[in-house]
Amino acid sequence: MKKLILAILLLAALPAFSQDKPLKARITVVDENDNIVPGATVTLFKTHEDYKKETNPVISAVTNEKGFVEFKNLQELSYFVLVEKGERNNHGGHNHIPKLRTKGKNRFVIQID
């Protein structure tokens, strides 16, 4: 009987563990020739309006020498991405990543020009 109660309690707790699981996302920045771009600032926003106004960023980081950043502790959402380095940015292209997945890898490539 104790094992049955323990099993029921564990099963009841499973959804709580799977909800709001912190996720990771890796974003690689490339130029128009598909060369990696170290030193680019990558900023995530929850809404298109925040992206357009560049307000309320979720998180921001600079790409490493291999041209990528890895964000941790993200929510299972889609994000708008602003990438900038000097005069180059992604305003005219890819600025949205799909909803992050709890299974598999969340890896994206953003081009700046």
C-alpha beads as a LAMMPS data file, in Angstrom:
LAMMPS data file: protein, C-alpha beads

113 atoms
112 bonds

1 atom types
1 bond types

-500.0 500.0 xlo xhi
-500.0 500.0 ylo yhi
-500.0 500.0 zlo zhi

Masses

1 110.0

Atoms # bond

1 1 1 0.000 0.000 0.000
2 1 1 2.854 2.400 0.813
3 1 1 4.407 1.703 -2.590
4 1 1 1.113 2.441 -4.321
5 1 1 0.742 5.761 -2.499
6 1 1 4.343 6.691 -3.303
7 1 1 3.819 5.804 -6.980
8 1 1 0.668 7.943 -7.127
9 1 1 2.462 10.883 -5.523
10 1 1 5.357 10.603 -7.972
11 1 1 3.034 10.438 -10.969
12 1 1 1.091 13.444 -9.713
13 1 1 4.326 15.410 -9.413
14 1 1 5.559 14.659 -12.963
15 1 1 3.637 17.446 -14.696
16 1 1 5.085 19.959 -12.248
17 1 1 8.601 18.906 -13.195
18 1 1 7.935 19.168 -16.928
19 1 1 6.239 22.583 -16.774
20 1 1 8.420 25.640 -17.077
21 1 1 11.486 23.520 -17.690
22 1 1 14.379 25.904 -18.373
23 1 1 15.494 25.597 -21.972
24 1 1 18.672 26.453 -23.851
25 1 1 19.039 28.004 -27.273
26 1 1 22.178 28.381 -29.357
27 1 1 22.237 31.131 -31.950
28 1 1 25.019 31.298 -34.528
29 1 1 25.528 34.566 -36.390
30 1 1 26.841 34.559 -39.960
31 1 1 27.419 37.215 -42.591
32 1 1 26.093 37.274 -46.167
33 1 1 28.883 34.842 -47.190
34 1 1 28.038 32.404 -44.356
35 1 1 31.190 33.332 -42.433
36 1 1 30.790 33.262 -38.663
37 1 1 30.616 36.624 -36.923
38 1 1 32.305 36.843 -33.531
39 1 1 31.572 39.894 -31.388
40 1 1 27.959 40.403 -32.503
41 1 1 25.381 41.366 -29.887
42 1 1 22.357 39.037 -29.829
43 1 1 19.254 40.151 -27.924
44 1 1 16.029 38.195 -27.397
45 1 1 12.564 39.751 -27.022
46 1 1 9.216 38.118 -26.232
47 1 1 7.096 40.300 -28.510
48 1 1 7.419 41.847 -31.947
49 1 1 6.523 45.235 -30.476
50 1 1 9.412 45.020 -27.979
51 1 1 11.718 43.957 -30.824
52 1 1 10.682 46.933 -32.977
53 1 1 11.085 49.408 -30.111
54 1 1 14.118 47.586 -28.685
55 1 1 12.570 47.622 -25.212
56 1 1 12.119 44.968 -22.508
57 1 1 14.845 42.574 -23.676
58 1 1 14.728 39.088 -22.161
59 1 1 18.466 38.522 -22.398
60 1 1 21.457 39.689 -24.403
61 1 1 24.963 38.333 -25.057
62 1 1 27.893 38.700 -27.443
63 1 1 28.896 35.919 -29.826
64 1 1 32.133 34.121 -28.986
65 1 1 35.110 33.479 -31.285
66 1 1 33.108 30.665 -32.920
67 1 1 30.267 33.064 -33.743
68 1 1 27.602 31.794 -31.375
69 1 1 25.902 32.528 -28.079
70 1 1 24.096 30.056 -25.877
71 1 1 21.227 31.286 -23.765
72 1 1 20.079 29.242 -20.773
73 1 1 16.992 29.286 -18.566
74 1 1 14.632 30.324 -21.363
75 1 1 10.919 29.604 -21.474
76 1 1 9.127 27.408 -23.985
77 1 1 8.291 30.377 -26.212
78 1 1 9.152 31.781 -29.597
79 1 1 11.449 34.804 -29.469
80 1 1 12.263 37.785 -31.629
81 1 1 15.995 38.207 -32.186
82 1 1 17.970 41.376 -32.769
83 1 1 21.574 40.908 -33.931
84 1 1 23.944 43.822 -34.355
85 1 1 27.627 44.354 -35.015
86 1 1 28.755 47.799 -36.037
87 1 1 26.615 48.909 -38.971
88 1 1 25.435 45.368 -39.719
89 1 1 22.208 43.844 -38.357
90 1 1 19.376 41.459 -39.171
91 1 1 16.621 44.082 -39.591
92 1 1 15.917 43.093 -43.174
93 1 1 15.880 39.346 -42.609
94 1 1 15.482 36.580 -40.093
95 1 1 14.364 38.064 -36.778
96 1 1 12.170 35.364 -35.257
97 1 1 12.917 31.920 -33.876
98 1 1 10.165 29.338 -33.425
99 1 1 8.891 28.100 -30.101
100 1 1 11.712 26.421 -28.207
101 1 1 11.355 22.682 -27.777
102 1 1 11.761 20.659 -24.627
103 1 1 13.116 17.743 -26.668
104 1 1 15.957 18.022 -29.117
105 1 1 18.293 20.933 -29.653
106 1 1 17.265 24.527 -30.127
107 1 1 19.874 25.755 -32.605
108 1 1 19.412 28.644 -34.994
109 1 1 21.460 30.576 -37.543
110 1 1 20.864 34.294 -38.033
111 1 1 22.384 36.206 -40.932
112 1 1 23.392 39.853 -40.692
113 1 1 24.277 42.208 -43.509

Bonds

1 1 1 2
2 1 2 3
3 1 3 4
4 1 4 5
5 1 5 6
6 1 6 7
7 1 7 8
8 1 8 9
9 1 9 10
10 1 10 11
11 1 11 12
12 1 12 13
13 1 13 14
14 1 14 15
15 1 15 16
16 1 16 17
17 1 17 18
18 1 18 19
19 1 19 20
20 1 20 21
21 1 21 22
22 1 22 23
23 1 23 24
24 1 24 25
25 1 25 26
26 1 26 27
27 1 27 28
28 1 28 29
29 1 29 30
30 1 30 31
31 1 31 32
32 1 32 33
33 1 33 34
34 1 34 35
35 1 35 36
36 1 36 37
37 1 37 38
38 1 38 39
39 1 39 40
40 1 40 41
41 1 41 42
42 1 42 43
43 1 43 44
44 1 44 45
45 1 45 46
46 1 46 47
47 1 47 48
48 1 48 49
49 1 49 50
50 1 50 51
51 1 51 52
52 1 52 53
53 1 53 54
54 1 54 55
55 1 55 56
56 1 56 57
57 1 57 58
58 1 58 59
59 1 59 60
60 1 60 61
61 1 61 62
62 1 62 63
63 1 63 64
64 1 64 65
65 1 65 66
66 1 66 67
67 1 67 68
68 1 68 69
69 1 69 70
70 1 70 71
71 1 71 72
72 1 72 73
73 1 73 74
74 1 74 75
75 1 75 76
76 1 76 77
77 1 77 78
78 1 78 79
79 1 79 80
80 1 80 81
81 1 81 82
82 1 82 83
83 1 83 84
84 1 84 85
85 1 85 86
86 1 86 87
87 1 87 88
88 1 88 89
89 1 89 90
90 1 90 91
91 1 91 92
92 1 92 93
93 1 93 94
94 1 94 95
95 1 95 96
96 1 96 97
97 1 97 98
98 1 98 99
99 1 99 100
100 1 100 101
101 1 101 102
102 1 102 103
103 1 103 104
104 1 104 105
105 1 105 106
106 1 106 107
107 1 107 108
108 1 108 109
109 1 109 110
110 1 110 111
111 1 111 112
112 1 112 113
